[in-house]
Amino acid sequence: MEQKPRTKQWPQYLAAITATMSLAVAGSHIGWTSPTLPSLQEPASHLPITSNDASWIASFYLLGSIPGNVVAAFMVDSIGRKASLLLAGLPLTVGWLLIIFAWSPYALYASRFISGLGQGVVYVVCPMYIGEIADKNIRGSLGSFIKLMVTFGELYAHAIGPFVSYEWLAYSCIVIPIVFLATFIWMPESPYYLIIKNRRRDAERSLTTLKRHMSKDDLEEDMDQMQKTVIRDLSDRGQIWDLFNTRGNRRAVFVSFGLQVILQFSGIAAIESYTQQIFDNGKTESEPGLSAGVAVIVLSCMQLVGGLAAAAVVDRVGRKPLLLATTFLAGVVLSVSGAFYYLKDSLGWDMTGYGWILVTSIICYELIIALGLSPLPYMMLGELFPTNVKGFAVSLANLWASLLAFVVSKMYQVISDSCGVYASFAWFAATCFVGIGFIVFAVPETKGKSLLEIQEELNCRRGRPKRKKCNEMQISTIA
């Protein structure tokens, strides 16, 4: 009996790692502001800036990501996933060049906006690319690289920044986009995109590259399933309003937007923006605690550890159990933080000697959400939507996330000033506990399912003969 060749999956890991290096570049741009802006505001700075300049430098990056998300929705289906990522690497690199040669705050404004354009593109394209190149049994692990690489980029800038000059930090960070462009250019295009463009032979070569030692029968089987998926998805050319034309698309929008509400309203943007202030509130003069720079590095390390753990367990545990566990635990530690502030500020208790409770709860929050609640909403974007609307869907989901992050970051200070910091943390914790119900009843489990199977499940109503209905839909579409 002839032994069946084993499929090698390491090329898929290599493609995912090199693709998500673009997100590490984005992460380094995000992390750059933490060590750099305070030093630029010092009197001896080579490029003095005011606090108003600093706020614009920080915010222009997010502003640039908005048109980047929109451009990516159209670009990803016209020039392809691979070409879109490589093209996005150019503004991310130009951003660092402008930082190195900046002569005024306005040059930094331009740098941040241009870099934000690149981030907007890679945040849309990476989930699509990974969702389409990965086998169903490792798609969750590879999808976890999305947030993991962002965290790595942030940690890279946070760890180097406090110990080197402005110029050397920029020189160190520009290495990442160079590595990305030099490595990802050799990776294959998504076979789904090649099938969309009627390039079946190129799709076969791409699939063979991604699955080394694949037998001819397995290759034909995978190609046939991809062909069926693409034919079904593209039976109607995708437009943005098609996101709401079918039951499956509506469910996917509801799930992806709902998960972003839970993630963002758990306070991630506010907590990461006000980490130094939160840590300062948790200590007294007798408790010197961690310096701001070291605290940020510790938090980034916790996120990185959590991201690595998520990549290791997501395809074993499943998306839904991991979301439930991390959302519940996040609610618990946020409740502890809120209780600390309530006892200290509202009841006037003397919390001297107990500041470590607040610091520990914040660090635990970062670790917990990195295990599931933070990466999974982004990773699942590449799984939930059909090929014909995936670009629009991922773009809109990222725009929605950016809007929610802005609202949370702004409202945190407003609520804290008017009602107390404990009220903000109560809001964050309550969102997590309410979100558990949403995850239980609305979020589908995608572990171990092909993209075709996920679409069949989303389009089939609960309580009805699922297999028969889906098969009828599939046959009529392909015919």
N, C-alpha and C positions, 0 to 999 in steps of 0.2 A: 504493500500500500504506500503510495507516494505521500511524503510528508508535506503538509500545507505550509507555505512560507509564512513566517510571522511578520506582522506589520510592526515596523519600528515607529515609535512616537516621538523620539527625541528631536526629529526635525521640526515637529510642531512646537515643541518647547522653545527651540532655537528661534523660530520665526516669531513666536509670541514675545520672547524676551527682547529681541532686536526691535520689533515694532513698538513695544511699550517703552523703549529707551526714549522715544519722543515725549512720553509723559514724564520721564525723569527730567528732561530738559524743562518742561513746564513747571515741575515741582521745584527745580532750582531757581527759576524766576520768582516763584511764590515765596520761597525761603530767603531770597536775597534781601528783601526789605528789612527783615528782623535785625540782622547785625549791621546793616549799612545805613539805614535812615538815621538812627541816633548819632552815628559818627559824623555824618554829613551836616548835622545840625550843631556840631561843636564849633566854637569860634576859630579853631586852628584848621578847619577842614579846607582842602584844596578846592572844593566846590561847595561853598556855603549855601544852605537852603533854609527856608523858614519852616515853621510847623505847617503852614498852609501848603507850601510846596510839597512837603512830605506826604500830606494827605492826598494831593493830586497824583503824586508818583505812585502811591499805593493803589489808588482807585482806577487809574488809567488802564491798568492791566485787565481788570474786570470789564471795563468799558470796551476794550478791544476784542475781548472774547465773544461779545454779543454778535457783531457782524461776522466774526469767524465762524460761529455756529451756523449762521444763515448761509454763508458761502459754501460751507462744507456740505450742506443738504443737496445742493445742486452739483457740486464738483465731484462727489463720491461716485455717482452713477454715470458721469460723463467721461472721466479720465481714469476711474478705477480706484480701488482702495490703496494699493501700493503707491501709485503715483501721487495720490492726495497726501499721504503721509510724508513722502519725500519732499513734496512741495511745501508742506507745512513746516518742515525743518528749516527752510530758508529764512522766514521771518523770525523764528526762534533763535537762529544764529545771528542774524542782523541785529537783533535786540542786544545781544551781548557786545557786539562790535560798537554799537552806539554808546553803551555804558562805558566801555574802555576809553573811547575818545570823546566822551561828553565834555562840552565846554560851558554849558549852562543848564539850569533846571529844565528848560524847554527841550533840550536834547534827551533828557531822561524821560520827559513826558512822551516824546516820540518813540523812544525805546520801549517803554512799557506798553504803549498802544499797539505797536507792531508785533511785539512778543505775544500780546493777548490775542491777536488775530491767529497766530500759529496755535495757541492753546485751544481756541475755539474749534479749530479744524481737527486736531488730534483727539479731543474729547469726543467728537462725533464719530470719527473714522475708526479708532482703535477697537471699540466694542464690536463694530460690524466686522472688521477684519478677523478678530480672534474668534468670534462666534461662527464664522464661515470656514475657518481652516482647521478647527479643533474637532477631534473625535468626541462623541457624546459622553464618553466615560471620563474625559479629562477636560472638558470644556469649562467646567467650574473652576478648576485649578488655574487654567490659563487665563480665564477671565479675572481672577483675583489679582493678577499681575497689574491690572489697570490702576487700581489705587495703591498697590504696593510700590510701583515705580514712582508715582507722584510723591509718596512718603519718602522714598529713597532720595529723590531730588531735593526735597525740603531738608532732610537730615544732612545731606552733602553740603548745602549752603550754610546751614546752621552750625555744623561742626567746624567748618573751615573759617567762616566769617569772623568770629571773635579773635582769631589768632593771626590774621594776615592783614595786609593793607587793602584798601579799596581796589587797587589795580590787580593785585594778585588773586583776590577773590573772583573777579571777573575772568581773569585768565584761566583760573582753575575750573570755572563753570562752563566756559566755552568748549572745554574738552568733550563734554557730554554730547552736544549736538554733532560734533565732528565724528565721534564714535558711532552715533546713531546713523548718520548719513553713509559712513564707510562700511557699515555692516548690513543695514537693512536693504541696501540697494541690491544685494545678492539673493534676497529672499523671494519666494514665488508669490505671484498674484493670487487672490482668492479665486478658487475654481468656480464658485458660484457666479462671480462677476464675469468670468470668461465664458461661462455658459450663456449668460444673459446676452453677451455680445456675439453669440453663435460661433465661438472659437473653441469647439469641442476638443480638437487635438491639443491646443494649448492647455485646456482644462485638464486633460488626461496627464500631460506632462507635469502640471502643477501638483496634481493629486499624487502622482508617483513620487515626486520630490518630497512631499509632506508625509508620505507613508512608504518608507523604504521597504524593499523586499515584499511588496504587495503582490499577491497572485493576480493573474489576468482575470479570473472569475470575480474576485473581490473588487478589482478595479471597475469592471463592467457593472457590478451590482451597485457600487457607490455612485458611479456616473449616472446610472438609470434613476436612482433615488433623487440625486441632485436635479436631474432633468425634470422629473415629475414636480419637484418642489418649485423650480423656477417657472415651469409652464403654468402651474396653478397660480403662483403669485403674480405672474405677468399676464394672465389672461385679460386683465384690464391694466393699461399703463397707469402707474402710480401717480397720483396727484395728492396734494396735501389734504384735500377734503375726503380722500379715500380712507383716511385714518378713522373715519366715523361711519363708513358705509357698511361694514360687516360687523357681526357680533364679535368675531375674534379680534379685530382691530380695536373695537371699542373697549373690550376687556383688557387688552394689552395697554392701551392708553390709561385706563383707570388704574391698573396695577402699577405701572411705572411712575405715573404722577403721584399716586398715593404713597408709594415707598419714598419718594423724594420729600413729601410733606413730613413723613415720620422722621426721616434722617435730618432734614434741615431744622425742623421744629424741636428736635432733641437738643438743639443749641450748638451744633458743631462749629458754625461760623463765629458765633459770639464767643464761645469758650476759647477758640484758637486765637481770636483777635484780641481778647482781653486777658490772656493767660498771666501776664506779668501783674496786672492789677488784681486779679483773683488771688494769686499767690501772695501778694503783698497784704491783702486783707486777711489772709489766714495766719499771719504771723505777728508777733510783737517784737519789741526791741530786745527782749530776752530770748527770742527765738530767731536768730539770724536767717536760718533756712537756706534754701538754694538761691544763688544769684540768678538773675533773669536769664542770662545766656545759658547757664548750665541747666536751668529748668526747661528751657525750650528744647535743648538737646535731649534731655531725659524723655520728654514727651514724644519727640520724634522717634526715639529709639523704641518706645512702647508701641507706637503705631507700626513701626517696621516689624517688630516681633509679632504683633497681632496679625499683620498682613501675611507674613510667612506661615503662621499657623493656619490662617484661613485658606491659603492655597493648598495646604497639606490635607485639610479635613473636609473641604466643601463638597468634593465628589464622593466622599464616604458617608458623611452625615446627611447631606442634602441641603438645598437652599432654604426650604421652609423651616426645618428644625433650627438651623443656625440663625435665621432671622428672628425666630421666636425667642431663643435663648438670649441672644445679645440684646434684643430690644427690652426684654424683661430686666436683665441685669443692669442695663444702662439706666432704666427707670429707678432701680434701687439705689445706685450710687448717686444719681442726681437728687434723689430724695434726701440722702444723707447730706449732700452739699447744701440743699435748701434749708434743712433743719439746722445746720451749723449757723447759717446766716440769720435765721429766725431767732435762735437763742441768743446770738451775739448782738444783733442790731435792734430787734424788736422787743425782746424781753430784757435786754441789758445784762445778760449773764457774763461773768468774767470767764473768757475762754482761753486765758493764758495757759500755755502748756498743752493745748489741744489743737493747735493750728495744723498739726500733722494730719488730723482727720480730713480737713478740707483738701490739703495737698494730695493725700493718698486717694481720695475719692475722685479728684480730677484726673489723676494719672490712670486710675482704674477705668474711668470713663473712656479715655483715649484708647486704652488697650482693648476694652470690650467692643467698642464700635468697629475697631479695625479688624476684629475677628469675623464680622458679618454685616452689621447694619450699614457700615460705610462702603465696603466694596460691592456688595451684592446688588443694590439698586442700579449701579452702573454696569456691572457684568451682565445682568439679566436683560439689559437693553438689546444686546446682541442676540438674544434667544427668543424674545417675545413677538417680534414683528416680522411679517413676511418681507421678501426681498423687494417688492415693488414700492413699499412705503418706508422701508427701514431708515433711509437717509433723512427723510422729513421727521420721522418719529424720534430718532435719537437727537436730532438737532433741537426739536421742540422740548424734549425732556431736559436737555442741558440748559436751554433758555429758562425753563421753569425752575430748575434748580438754582440758577444764578439769581433769579428774581427772589426766590424764597430766602436764599442766603443773605441778600441785601436787606430784606425786611427784618430777618431775625437779628442781624448785626446792628441795625438801626434801632429796632424796638427794644433790644436788650438794655441799652442805655436809658431810653425813655422810661421804661417800666421800672428799672432799678432806681432811677432818680425820683420817681413819683411814688412808688409803692415799696421799694426796698429790693435788694438783690435777691432775697429769698423768693419773691414773687416770680422773678424770671426763671429761677430754677424749678419752682413749682410748675410753671408752664411747661418747661422742658420735660420734667418727669411725667406729668399728666399726659403729654403727647405720646410718650413711650407706652404707657399702660393702655391708652385707648388704641394705639397702633397695633397692639397684640391682637385685638379683635379683628382688625382689618386684615392682618396677615393670615389669621386662621381661616377666615371666610372668603377672602378675595384672591390671595396669592396662590398660583398653581405651583406644584412641584415639577421642576424641569430636569431634575437629576436623572441621568441615564437615558434621556429621550432625544431622538433626532429632531432637527428643526421641523421636519415634516410632521412628526408625531405631536410636537408642541402645538403646531397650527391646527391640527385636527382636534386636539383637546380644547383649545380656545374657542373653536367654532362650533363645538357640540354642546348642547344644553345639558345641564345636570339632570339626572333622573330619567334620561331617555336612552334607548339602545345606542350607545356611543359608537360601537364599531361599525354597525350597519350604516348609520347616518354618515359617518366620515368616509366610508368606502364609496358610498354613492356620490358624495361630493367630489372625491378624488377622481373617480372614473369619468364623471361628466365633464370635469375640467380638462382632463387629458385628452378625451375624445374631441 
